[in-house]
Amino acid sequence: MSTAALLPSSELAAKDLLSDVKRRRYRKIVFLTWFLTLDLIMFGAFVRLTDSGLGCPDWPGCYGNVTPLGALQSIREAVQVMPEGPVTLPKAWIEMIHRYVGGLLGLLIIAICWMAWRHRTRLGYSPTLAFVTLVAVCVQGAFGAWTVTHQLMPAVVTAHLLGGMSLLALMTWLAARERAHPPVSVEQRPYLGWAAFGLGLLFLQIALGGWVSTNYAALACMEFPLCHGTWWPEMDAASGFAIVRGLGEMPSGEMISQPALTAIHWVHRNAAWVVFAYWGWLAWRLRADAGLRGPATLVLCLLVAQLVTGLTTIFFQWPLLIAVLHNGGAAGLVLGVVTLLTRLANVQRQRLSVQSTPP
């Protein structure tokens, strides 16, 4: 006979209540951290688009200080040397707030790992995912430092963006396990592979978008659907997509050319249609299932929003708000797609579990 069976009913009820409280506490901190991750990605776009990435040109402090208040003299001297340069007091605060929030995010993920390990029996699953998320946020912090020390090198900044999206994907996975939803039909199992491929396709497009942003190529083509009056403009893809080079430079060290910027913009613009068509079709199919309808509808809405904000960026010459919303839309797509994947994977695991159960 089990120990639980020997306990009085009042003690069992108290034990169940305590377990429920701990689970609710864990769920709250997971959702808070997930929300903060999404906010940090959008604020990171604001940092990048306001040219605040070098607002404090050292790391982790600001000219060796915890806040820009202790670095006022150094900031003033930098402004006197380069009045239109990357260092100003507002930019320093923008950059440091981004770092403060990133540090808070790391602490919250440490708390999630501790709770996931301590309450692994009550939660009903392994804490492995929580610890993978902790590794991811540490790597993301390293890329944040390299972004500064490598003077906004496009490859490093783009990798930092992808790291943020990967962290959001992991946090969405953690959060999706804690959210109830209608059951997903077993007939949806074959779409798991399609959704996984679609996630890879989405990340490729996000990488292309990050490459556009970090190379300041958003306005390389000022027309739509044509570019410089033609469907196939003059492009230098070899220079535009050279990985190892500095900001605004060609691999030779010369200033980046217009054909190279055009190639970066043109590839991102046309790859967007592939993602739009693929996920438009897949999300529409998945929307028929009650358990997948919510995230599938979100994906469809965000595809339209991304199209609108992308075109608006061209027509209105890259307004800050629209550019930040475009970055946020990409994060929202990651959120929706990972939620779909998580629910489809749960159906697949249930199927394998049933098959492995002896008659």
C-alpha positions in Angstrom: 0.0 0.0 0.0 1.3 3.5 -0.9 2.2 6.0 1.8 -0.4 8.4 0.4 -3.1 5.9 1.0 -2.2 5.8 4.7 -2.5 9.5 5.2 -5.7 11.1 6.5 -7.8 12.8 3.9 -7.1 16.2 5.4 -3.4 15.8 5.0 -3.8 14.6 1.5 -5.9 17.7 0.7 -3.3 19.9 2.3 -0.5 18.2 0.3 -2.5 18.6 -3.0 -3.2 22.3 -2.2 0.5 22.9 -1.6 1.5 21.2 -4.8 -1.1 23.3 -6.7 0.3 26.5 -5.2 3.8 25.6 -6.2 2.7 24.8 -9.7 0.8 28.1 -10.0 3.9 30.0 -8.8 6.0 28.2 -11.3 3.5 29.0 -14.1 3.4 32.7 -13.2 7.2 33.1 -13.3 7.3 31.3 -16.6 4.7 33.5 -18.2 6.3 36.6 -16.7 9.7 35.6 -18.2 8.2 34.8 -21.5 6.5 38.2 -21.7 9.7 39.9 -20.7 11.6 38.0 -23.4 9.2 39.3 -26.0 9.5 42.9 -24.7 13.2 42.7 -24.7 13.3 41.6 -28.3 11.2 44.6 -29.3 13.3 46.9 -27.2 16.4 45.4 -28.8 15.0 46.5 -32.1 14.5 50.0 -30.7 18.2 50.0 -29.6 19.4 48.9 -33.0 17.1 51.3 -35.0 18.0 54.3 -32.9 21.7 53.6 -33.3 22.1 53.2 -29.6 24.1 50.0 -29.7 27.3 51.9 -29.0 25.7 54.4 -26.6 28.0 52.9 -24.0 31.0 51.7 -26.0 32.3 49.2 -23.3 30.7 46.3 -21.5 29.1 45.5 -19.1 29.2 49.0 -17.7 29.1 52.5 -19.2 32.6 53.8 -19.3 33.3 51.6 -16.3 30.2 52.8 -14.4 27.0 51.0 -13.4 24.8 53.8 -14.9 25.4 56.6 -17.4 25.1 59.1 -14.5 28.6 58.1 -13.5 29.9 58.5 -17.0 28.5 62.0 -17.8 32.0 63.5 -18.3 33.1 60.8 -20.7 29.8 61.0 -22.6 30.2 64.8 -22.9 33.7 64.5 -24.2 32.6 61.9 -26.8 29.8 64.2 -28.0 32.2 67.1 -28.4 34.5 65.0 -30.6 31.5 63.5 -32.6 28.3 65.6 -32.1 26.4 63.2 -34.5 28.2 60.1 -33.3 26.9 57.0 -31.6 27.5 58.2 -28.0 24.9 60.5 -26.4 23.3 60.5 -23.0 19.9 59.3 -24.3 21.5 56.6 -26.3 23.6 55.5 -23.3 20.4 55.2 -21.2 18.7 53.2 -24.0 21.6 50.8 -24.3 22.0 50.4 -20.5 18.3 49.8 -19.9 18.5 47.0 -22.5 21.3 45.5 -20.5 19.5 45.9 -17.2 16.4 44.1 -18.5 18.6 41.4 -20.0 20.2 40.8 -16.6 16.8 40.6 -15.0 15.8 38.1 -17.6 18.8 35.9 -16.8 17.9 35.9 -13.1 14.3 34.9 -13.8 15.5 32.0 -15.9 17.8 30.9 -13.1 14.7 30.9 -10.8 12.8 28.8 -13.4 15.6 26.3 -13.5 15.7 26.0 -9.7 11.9 25.5 -9.5 11.8 23.1 -12.5 14.5 21.0 -10.8 13.0 21.1 -7.3 9.4 20.5 -8.3 10.1 18.2 -11.3 7.9 15.4 -9.8 5.0 17.7 -9.2 5.4 19.4 -12.6 5.5 16.0 -14.4 8.4 16.6 -16.8 12.1 16.9 -16.9 13.9 20.2 -16.1 16.1 19.8 -19.2 14.3 22.4 -21.3 14.7 25.0 -18.5 18.4 24.4 -18.3 18.8 24.6 -22.1 17.0 28.0 -21.8 19.6 29.0 -19.2 22.4 28.1 -21.5 20.7 30.0 -24.3 20.4 33.2 -22.3 24.1 33.0 -21.3 25.1 32.7 -25.0 22.8 35.6 -25.8 24.5 37.7 -23.2 27.9 36.9 -24.7 26.7 38.0 -28.1 25.4 41.2 -26.5 28.9 41.9 -25.3 30.4 41.0 -28.7 28.0 43.3 -30.4 29.6 46.2 -28.5 33.2 45.0 -28.6 33.0 44.2 -32.3 31.6 47.7 -33.1 28.2 46.5 -34.4 29.7 44.0 -36.9 26.7 42.8 -39.0 27.4 39.1 -38.5 27.5 39.5 -34.7 24.4 41.7 -34.5 22.4 39.4 -36.7 23.5 36.4 -34.6 22.4 38.4 -31.5 19.0 38.8 -33.1 18.7 35.1 -33.9 19.7 34.3 -30.4 16.9 36.5 -29.0 14.4 34.7 -31.3 15.8 31.3 -30.2 15.4 32.3 -26.6 11.8 33.4 -27.3 11.2 30.0 -28.9 12.4 28.2 -25.9 10.4 30.4 -23.5 7.3 29.9 -25.6 7.9 26.1 -25.4 8.1 26.3 -21.6 5.0 28.5 -21.5 3.0 26.4 -23.9 3.3 23.4 -21.6 1.6 25.4 -18.9 -1.4 26.6 -20.9 -4.5 24.5 -21.3 -6.1 24.2 -24.8 -8.7 22.1 -26.6 -7.4 18.6 -27.6 -5.6 18.4 -30.9 -7.0 15.7 -33.3 -4.6 12.8 -34.1 -5.3 13.5 -37.8 -3.0 16.5 -37.4 0.1 14.4 -36.7 1.5 14.5 -40.2 1.7 18.3 -40.1 4.4 18.1 -37.4 7.2 17.8 -40.0 5.7 20.6 -42.1 5.6 22.9 -39.1 9.2 22.1 -38.2 10.4 22.9 -41.7 8.3 26.1 -41.6 10.0 27.1 -38.4 13.4 26.7 -40.1 12.1 28.7 -43.1 10.9 31.5 -40.7 14.3 31.7 -39.0 16.0 32.0 -42.3 13.8 34.9 -43.2 14.4 36.5 -39.8 18.2 36.2 -40.4 17.7 37.9 -43.8 15.7 40.6 -42.2 18.3 41.1 -39.5 21.0 41.3 -42.2 18.9 44.1 -43.9 18.6 46.0 -40.6 22.2 45.6 -39.5 23.5 46.7 -42.9 21.0 49.6 -43.1 19.6 48.3 -46.4 15.9 48.8 -45.6 15.8 51.7 -48.1 18.0 50.2 -50.8 14.9 49.7 -53.0 12.5 52.6 -52.7 9.9 51.1 -55.1 7.5 48.2 -55.0 7.1 45.7 -56.6 10.0 46.9 -58.8 13.5 47.8 -57.5 15.3 50.7 -59.2 12.7 50.4 -62.0 13.3 46.8 -62.8 12.5 43.3 -61.6 16.1 42.3 -61.6 18.3 45.3 -60.5 22.0 45.5 -60.5 23.2 43.5 -57.5 26.5 42.5 -55.8 25.4 39.5 -53.7 29.0 38.3 -53.0 29.8 41.5 -51.2 26.4 42.1 -49.7 26.3 38.6 -48.1 30.0 38.4 -47.1 29.9 37.4 -43.5 33.3 38.6 -42.2 33.3 42.4 -42.6 32.8 45.5 -40.6 29.7 47.7 -40.5 29.2 49.7 -43.7 32.2 48.0 -45.4 32.9 45.6 -48.3 35.1 42.6 -47.7 38.0 44.7 -49.2 37.4 47.4 -46.5 35.9 49.9 -48.9 32.5 51.5 -48.2 29.7 49.1 -49.0 28.3 49.7 -52.5 24.7 50.4 -53.6 24.5 47.1 -55.6 25.5 45.2 -52.4 22.8 46.9 -50.4 20.3 46.2 -53.2 21.2 42.5 -53.1 20.6 42.4 -49.4 17.2 44.1 -49.6 16.0 42.3 -52.8 16.7 38.8 -51.4 14.9 39.5 -48.1 11.9 41.1 -50.0 11.4 38.1 -52.3 12.1 35.4 -49.7 9.2 37.0 -47.7 6.8 35.8 -50.4 7.9 32.2 -49.9 7.3 32.4 -46.1 4.0 34.2 -46.7 2.8 31.5 -49.1 4.0 28.5 -47.1 2.7 29.6 -43.7 -0.4 31.1 -45.2 -1.3 27.6 -46.6 -0.2 25.6 -43.5 -1.8 27.9 -40.9 -5.1 27.9 -42.9 -5.0 24.1 -42.9 -4.2 23.8 -39.2 -6.9 26.4 -38.3 -9.5 23.8 -38.9 -8.6 21.9 -35.7 -10.0 23.4 -32.5 -6.7 22.7 -30.6 -4.6 24.6 -33.1 -7.0 27.3 -34.2 -5.7 30.0 -31.8 -2.0 30.0 -32.8 -2.8 29.3 -36.4 -5.1 32.3 -36.5 -2.4 34.4 -34.9 0.1 33.3 -37.5 -2.3 34.3 -40.3 -2.9 37.7 -38.8 0.8 38.4 -38.3 1.6 37.4 -41.8 -0.7 40.1 -43.1 0.7 42.5 -40.5 4.2 41.8 -41.6 3.3 42.4 -45.2 1.7 45.8 -44.3 4.6 47.0 -42.0 7.2 45.8 -44.5 5.6 47.8 -47.4 5.0 50.8 -45.1 8.6 50.8 -44.2 9.4 51.3 -47.9 6.7 53.8 -48.7 7.3 56.0 -45.6 11.1 55.6 -45.6 11.6 53.4 -42.5 9.7 55.2 -39.7 10.9 54.0 -36.3 7.6 52.8 -34.9 6.8 50.7 -38.1 10.3 49.2 -38.1 10.0 48.2 -34.4 6.5 46.7 -35.1 7.9 44.8 -38.0 10.6 43.2 -35.7 7.8 42.5 -33.2 5.7 40.8 -35.8 8.6 38.5 -36.6 8.8 37.6 -32.9 5.1 37.1 -32.8 5.4 34.6 -35.7 8.0 32.7 -33.8 5.6 32.6 -30.8 2.7 31.3 -32.9 4.7 28.7 -34.9 6.4 27.3 -31.8 3.1 27.0 -30.0 1.8 25.0 -33.0 4.8 22.8 -33.0 4.5 22.2 -29.3 0.9 21.1 -29.6 1.6 18.9 -32.6 4.6 17.3 -30.8 2.3 16.5 -27.8 0.0 14.6 -30.1 2.9 12.7 -31.6 4.3 11.8 -28.1 0.8 10.6 -27.0 0.7 8.3 -30.1 4.1 6.9 -29.4 3.2 6.4 -25.8 0.1 4.5 -26.7 2.0 2.3 -29.2 4.7 1.4 -26.5 2.1 0.5 -23.9 1.8 -3.3 -23.6 -1.6 -4.8 -24.2 
